[in-house]
Amino acid sequence: MTKKKLGPMNLYPLLPRTNCGECVPKTCMGFAVQLCERGLTLAQCPPLADPKFQIGLEKLEALLAPPVQEVVIGRGEREVRVGGQLVMHRHELRYFNKTAIFTTVDDTMAGEDIASRVKETSSFAYPYIGHTLRLDGITVRSLSNDVDTFQKTVEMVNGLTGMPLVLWSADPVIISAGLETAGEKRPLIYAADESNWEQMAELANHSGCPLAVHADGNVGTIRSLISAISDRGVKNLLIDPGCGFGETLRGTLDNMTMIRTSGISGDDSLMGHPLIGSPVTLWDLRNSLPDESIRWMESCLASMMTIRYADLMIIRDPSMWSTLPLVVLINNLYNDPRKPVSVEPGLRVFGTPDPVNSPVLITSNFALTYFTVLSDIEKLNCYLLVADTEGLSVDSAVAGRKFNAQKVADIINSSGISNKVTHRTLIIPGLAARLKGDIEDAIKWDVMVGPRDSAGIPGYLKEKWEGVDHKPGWSYR
C-alpha cells in the first residue's frame, strides 16, 4: 500500500482559517503550503496555542509526523537527532537530520589509545562550503565481556568528552553497568536481539535511553522484535539489519532498502525507525585480513550504507584521510536540492589590507561563485563583500533582482567596511555592470565595473587601481 502524499488541503481545514496575519505567509492556506514543504512548523501559528484548537492541533501533529521516527541520542547542546525522514528520494522534498557518525573504542584498548581515539574524534573538523564538518559521537564496545572493565572504559570516555555515546554489548548486565556511569547522557543502548530483548527493553524503559534492535540479515525477526519491544512501552528504537561485505553485501543493502521502503512508501509503522550501519564489525575479520584492507572495506561499506538510508553510522577509524570522504558525501546528500549551495554573507579580508590603498570588491554568496573568486584574489591585499543573493550566482541574481542596489547598500552598512577604508570606491562584477548607476545612488560611493571573469581581477587592479593615490574622498571619476 502506498501512502498518499500530504497536500495543503489535508491541513487547511484543521487550521484556524482566520487569516489573522500573525504567521509569515499571512494566510492560513499559505501556512498550509509551507507546512507541507516543511518550511514552517505548527508552533509558528500563534492561534493554534488556543485550547479551542487543541483537537485540530493534535490531528495536524499526527498528519505531519514523519513516517520515520526521529530519535534523540545524548542531551543538551551535544545531542544528536537521527531519523525524522519524510521521503524515500531526495528530490521529492529533501532529507532531514544528517547521518550521524560515531567512532568506536573497545574496552580492551590501552588507556592512552582510548584517549587518543576520543581526542581525534572530538577534534575532527573540516571546513567545507561554508560549513565545518565534524564527527558526532563515540561508541564504547565491550570486547572483554567483563563488567568492571567496560564500566571503567565508559567512565574514562565519559570524562574525556561531552559527545553522545553508544554503549555496545549483548549482555544486559554489562549495559546496566555502563548506564550507571553514563546514563545521564542518554546514550544509545546497542543492542536488543532474540536472546536478550526482554532485559534490554527493561533497561531502556528504566533509563529512558533509546534502544537499537539487531538481527543479522533477517528483516522478519527485526519486525517481530520491534513489535514485542514496542508492546513493552519502548518507543525510541533504531534498527540494525546487519552488516556484510563480499557475497553478503547485496543482501545487506537490500534489507536496508526494504526496511526504509516499508516505513515510508508502505504502511508499516513497525519499520518506521532510523537505520544503523555498523561497518565497525568488519574489524572482527582482522585476523584474516590486513588492517589496510579492512580500513578500505569499512570506508566503502559506510558510503554504500549511507546512500541506502543509514541514519547512524558506527565506524572504527576517525582518521581524516579515511573519514573525510564519508562526511563530505553525507553533507552533499543532505543538502536541500531545492536551494543553491551558499556561503554566509558578510565581509572577508584577504592579505594585509590598509585603509587607503586596498580595494573593496563585491560578489554573490553562491558557493561556486564565492570559491572561484576566492581562488583568484586570496593572494591580494583587499576586502571582499559577500552579498546575500539567496545562493544565486551574480548573473542569475542580477536577472532575478536578488543582487540589486538595496542588497549592496545592506552589506555596506552591516559589514562596517566604511570604518575600514578611507576611500569610497566599490568594484562590482562585470556581470552586474548595468546596476552601476543604481548602486552609486544607493550607497553614495563611486562604483567601478570590474571584469566579467574573476580570473581577470589581478590584472584589472594592476591597470585600474595600483599606482593611484587613493586619498580620502578620492573619486575614480
Secondary structure as the mmCIF struct_conf table of DSSP 4:
data_model
#
loop_
_struct_conf.conf_type_id
_struct_conf.id
_struct_conf.beg_label_comp_id
_struct_conf.beg_label_asym_id
_struct_conf.beg_label_seq_id
_struct_conf.end_label_comp_id
_struct_conf.end_label_asym_id
_struct_conf.end_label_seq_id
HELX_LH_PP_P HELX_LH_PP_P1 THR A 2 LEU A 6
HELX_RH_AL_P HELX_RH_AL_P1 PRO A 8 LEU A 11
HELX_RH_3T_P HELX_RH_3T_P1 TYR A 12 LEU A 14
BEND BEND1 LEU A 15 LEU A 15
BEND BEND2 GLY A 21 GLY A 21
BEND BEND3 CYS A 23 THR A 27
HELX_RH_AL_P HELX_RH_AL_P2 CYS A 28 CYS A 36
TURN_TY1_P TURN_TY1_P1 GLU A 37 ARG A 38
BEND BEND4 GLY A 39 LEU A 40
HELX_RH_3T_P HELX_RH_3T_P2 LEU A 42 GLN A 44
HELX_RH_3T_P HELX_RH_3T_P3 PRO A 46 ALA A 49
BEND BEND5 ASP A 50 ASP A 50
HELX_RH_3T_P HELX_RH_3T_P4 PRO A 51 PHE A 53
HELX_RH_AL_P HELX_RH_AL_P3 GLN A 54 LEU A 64
BEND BEND6 ALA A 65 ALA A 65
BEND BEND7 PRO A 67 VAL A 68
STRN STRN1 GLU A 70 ILE A 73
BEND BEND8 GLY A 74 GLY A 74
HELX_RH_3T_P HELX_RH_3T_P5 GLY A 76 ARG A 78
STRN STRN2 VAL A 80 GLY A 83
BEND BEND9 MET A 88 HIS A 89
HELX_RH_3T_P HELX_RH_3T_P6 ARG A 90 GLU A 92
BEND BEND10 LEU A 93 LEU A 93
BEND BEND11 ASN A 97 ASN A 97
HELX_LH_PP_P HELX_LH_PP_P2 LYS A 98 THR A 99
STRN STRN3 ALA A 100 ASP A 106
TURN_TY1_P TURN_TY1_P2 ASP A 107 THR A 108
BEND BEND12 MET A 109 MET A 109
HELX_RH_AL_P HELX_RH_AL_P4 GLY A 111 SER A 123
STRN STRN4 TYR A 126 TYR A 128
TURN_TY1_P TURN_TY1_P3 ILE A 129 GLY A 130
STRN STRN5 HIS A 131 LEU A 133
STRN STRN6 GLY A 137 ARG A 141
BEND BEND13 LEU A 143 SER A 144
HELX_RH_AL_P HELX_RH_AL_P5 VAL A 147 LEU A 160
BEND BEND14 MET A 163 MET A 163
STRN STRN7 LEU A 165 TRP A 168
BEND BEND15 ALA A 170 ALA A 170
HELX_RH_AL_P HELX_RH_AL_P6 PRO A 172 ALA A 182
HELX_RH_3T_P HELX_RH_3T_P7 GLY A 183 LYS A 185
HELX_LH_PP_P HELX_LH_PP_P3 PRO A 187 PRO A 187
STRN STRN8 LEU A 188 ALA A 192
TURN_TY1_P TURN_TY1_P4 GLU A 194 ASN A 196
HELX_RH_AL_P HELX_RH_AL_P7 TRP A 197 SER A 207
TURN_TY1_P TURN_TY1_P5 GLY A 208 GLY A 208
STRN STRN9 LEU A 211 HIS A 214
TURN_TY1_P TURN_TY1_P6 ASP A 216 GLY A 217
HELX_RH_AL_P HELX_RH_AL_P8 VAL A 219 ASP A 231
TURN_TY1_P TURN_TY1_P7 ARG A 232 GLY A 233
STRN STRN10 LEU A 237 ASP A 240
HELX_RH_3T_P HELX_RH_3T_P8 GLY A 246 THR A 248
HELX_RH_AL_P HELX_RH_AL_P9 LEU A 249 ILE A 264
TURN_TY1_P TURN_TY1_P8 SER A 265 SER A 265
BEND BEND16 GLY A 266 ASP A 267
HELX_RH_3T_P HELX_RH_3T_P9 SER A 269 MET A 271
BEND BEND17 HIS A 273 HIS A 273
STRN STRN11 LEU A 275 LEU A 275
STRN STRN12 ILE A 276 GLY A 277
HELX_RH_3T_P HELX_RH_3T_P10 PRO A 279 LEU A 285
TURN_TY1_P TURN_TY1_P9 ARG A 286 SER A 288
BEND BEND18 LEU A 289 LEU A 289
HELX_RH_AL_P HELX_RH_AL_P10 ASP A 291 ILE A 307
TURN_TY1_P TURN_TY1_P10 ARG A 308 TYR A 309
BEND BEND19 ASP A 311 ASP A 311
STRN STRN13 LEU A 312 ILE A 314
BEND BEND20 ARG A 316 ARG A 316
HELX_RH_AL_P HELX_RH_AL_P11 MET A 320 LEU A 333
TURN_TY1_P TURN_TY1_P11 TYR A 334 TYR A 334
BEND BEND21 ASN A 335 ASN A 335
TURN_TY1_P TURN_TY1_P12 PRO A 337 ARG A 338
BEND BEND22 LYS A 339 LYS A 339
STRN STRN14 SER A 342 SER A 342
STRN STRN15 GLY A 346 PHE A 350
BEND BEND23 GLY A 351 GLY A 351
TURN_TY1_P TURN_TY1_P13 PRO A 355 ASN A 357
STRN STRN16 VAL A 360 SER A 364
STRN STRN17 PHE A 366 PHE A 366
HELX_RH_AL_P HELX_RH_AL_P12 ALA A 367 ILE A 377
TURN_TY1_P TURN_TY1_P14 GLU A 378 LYS A 379
BEND BEND24 LEU A 380 LEU A 380
STRN STRN18 CYS A 382 ALA A 387
TURN_TY1_P TURN_TY1_P15 GLU A 390 GLY A 391
HELX_RH_AL_P HELX_RH_AL_P13 VAL A 394 ALA A 399
TURN_TY1_P TURN_TY1_P16 GLY A 400 ARG A 401
BEND BEND25 LYS A 402 ASN A 404
HELX_RH_AL_P HELX_RH_AL_P14 ALA A 405 SER A 415
TURN_TY1_P TURN_TY1_P17 GLY A 416 GLY A 416
HELX_RH_3T_P HELX_RH_3T_P11 ILE A 417 ASN A 419
TURN_TY1_P TURN_TY1_P18 LYS A 420 LYS A 420
BEND BEND26 THR A 422 HIS A 423
STRN STRN19 THR A 425 ILE A 428
HELX_LH_PP_P HELX_LH_PP_P4 PRO A 429 PRO A 429
HELX_RH_3T_P HELX_RH_3T_P12 GLY A 430 LEU A 435
HELX_RH_AL_P HELX_RH_AL_P15 LYS A 436 ILE A 443
BEND BEND27 TRP A 445 TRP A 445
STRN STRN20 ASP A 446 VAL A 449
BEND BEND28 ARG A 452 ASP A 453
HELX_RH_3T_P HELX_RH_3T_P13 SER A 454 GLY A 456
HELX_RH_AL_P HELX_RH_AL_P16 ILE A 457 LYS A 464
TURN_TY1_P TURN_TY1_P19 TRP A 465 GLY A 467
BEND BEND29 VAL A 468 VAL A 468
TURN_TY1_P TURN_TY1_P20 PRO A 472 GLY A 473
#
